[in-house]
Amino acid sequence: MQNDTVKKIVTGAFFKDEDICTDLQTTFRIKGKTIASPGNFVTISGAAKSRKTTFAFGAIASLFLRAPIYDIQLLGDSSDLLVHIDTDSSVYSFSKQCNYFMKKLKINKLPENFLLFLFREY
């Protein structure tokens, strides 16, 4: 039984010529260069206080504004579900980022399709 399961997984994962994308799409750009395409996850990491959250919120704002911010741009449908997971910010710092984001978009409330998670142990 276990052998059949492994065989099924390996067979399903085999990459064939017909799997090659001919219409390459871009969902995330930095300085005009493709960073991600559909199906990719983007993780932003860096040293403490290196403005990772600012960078992420700028990218997300660029999707709604349909224009680059800080020479980065997220492309796609702004009505799609967006998830931001932060593991580093304090509630105060994260609130400042949310306020900056709303000010940039000239809105008073975060979009309903923008889910924010703040995982930080105190």
C-alpha positions in Angstrom: 0.0 0.0 0.0 2.8 2.5 1.0 4.6 1.6 -2.2 1.5 2.4 -4.3 1.2 5.8 -2.6 4.8 6.7 -3.2 4.5 5.6 -6.9 1.4 7.7 -7.3 3.1 10.8 -5.8 6.3 10.3 -7.9 4.3 9.7 -11.1 2.2 12.8 -10.5 5.2 15.0 -9.9 7.1 14.0 -13.1 7.6 17.1 -15.1 6.9 16.6 -18.8 7.4 18.7 -21.9 3.7 19.5 -22.1 4.0 21.0 -18.6 6.3 23.8 -19.8 4.5 27.2 -19.7 4.6 29.1 -22.9 2.6 32.1 -21.6 4.8 33.2 -18.7 3.0 35.5 -16.4 4.5 37.9 -13.8 2.8 38.5 -10.4 5.6 40.4 -8.6 8.4 42.6 -10.0 11.3 44.4 -8.5 13.1 47.0 -10.6 11.2 45.6 -13.6 12.5 42.1 -13.1 10.2 39.1 -12.5 10.4 37.8 -9.0 7.3 35.6 -8.9 4.6 34.1 -11.1 1.3 32.5 -10.4 1.5 29.8 -7.8 4.6 31.2 -6.1 4.8 32.2 -2.4 7.0 35.3 -1.7 8.9 35.4 1.6 10.6 38.6 2.7 13.4 38.1 5.2 16.2 40.4 6.4 18.0 41.8 9.4 16.0 43.4 12.3 14.7 46.8 11.6 15.5 46.5 7.8 11.9 47.6 6.9 10.6 44.2 5.8 7.0 45.0 6.7 7.2 48.4 5.0 8.5 46.6 1.8 5.6 44.1 2.0 2.9 46.7 2.6 4.4 48.8 -0.3 4.2 45.8 -2.6 0.6 45.1 -1.6 -0.4 48.8 -2.0 1.1 48.7 -5.5 -1.5 46.1 -6.5 -4.3 48.3 -5.5 -2.8 51.5 -7.0 -1.7 49.6 -10.2 1.7 51.4 -10.0 5.1 50.6 -8.6 6.0 51.7 -5.0 9.7 51.7 -4.0 10.4 50.2 -7.5 8.4 47.1 -6.6 5.0 46.1 -8.0 2.6 43.3 -7.3 0.5 42.5 -10.3 -2.9 40.8 -10.5 -6.5 41.2 -9.4 -6.8 43.3 -6.3 -10.1 41.6 -5.4 -8.2 38.2 -4.9 -7.6 37.1 -1.4 -4.4 38.6 0.0 -2.7 37.2 3.1 0.1 38.9 5.0 1.7 37.0 7.8 4.1 38.9 10.1 6.2 37.1 12.7 8.3 40.0 13.9 6.4 43.2 14.4 4.9 44.5 17.7 1.2 45.4 17.7 2.2 49.1 17.8 4.6 48.9 14.8 2.2 46.8 12.8 -0.6 49.3 13.5 1.6 52.1 12.1 2.2 50.0 9.0 -1.5 49.4 8.6 -2.2 53.2 9.0 0.5 54.0 6.4 -1.0 51.4 4.0 -4.5 52.9 4.4 -3.1 56.5 4.0 -1.3 55.4 0.8 -4.6 54.0 -0.6 -6.7 56.9 0.7 -9.0 54.5 2.6 -10.3 54.4 6.2 -10.6 50.6 6.6 -8.4 47.7 5.4 -9.9 45.8 2.4 -12.0 42.8 3.4 -10.0 40.5 1.1 -6.7 41.5 2.9 -6.1 39.1 5.8 -3.5 40.1 8.3 -1.9 37.7 10.8 0.5 38.9 13.5 2.4 36.0 15.1 4.7 37.2 17.7 5.3 35.8 21.2 5.8 38.2 24.0 
